[in-house]
Amino acid sequence: MRTFTAVLYREEDMYVAECSEVGTVSQGRTVEEAVANLKEATELYLEEFPLEDGRRPIITTFEVAEGARA
């Protein structure tokens, strides 16, 4: 069993969930549904493209100027 990170954001009436460690993305009408769909997508992806042993991403934060547009 491995643990991954899910980043979620709301887009209109759906939640989008991303797993940056693997590069998978999914969505759902609720947070729980989006995460469940992301889990399934990630499991299917890893069946075809297993991660290298010991490969762990570096996750950090950074700042941008307040006037910057997203």
Secondary structure, DSSP 8 states (H G I E B T S, - for coil): ------EEEEETTEEEEEETTTTEEEEESSHHHHHHHHHHHHHHHHHHS---TT-----------TT---
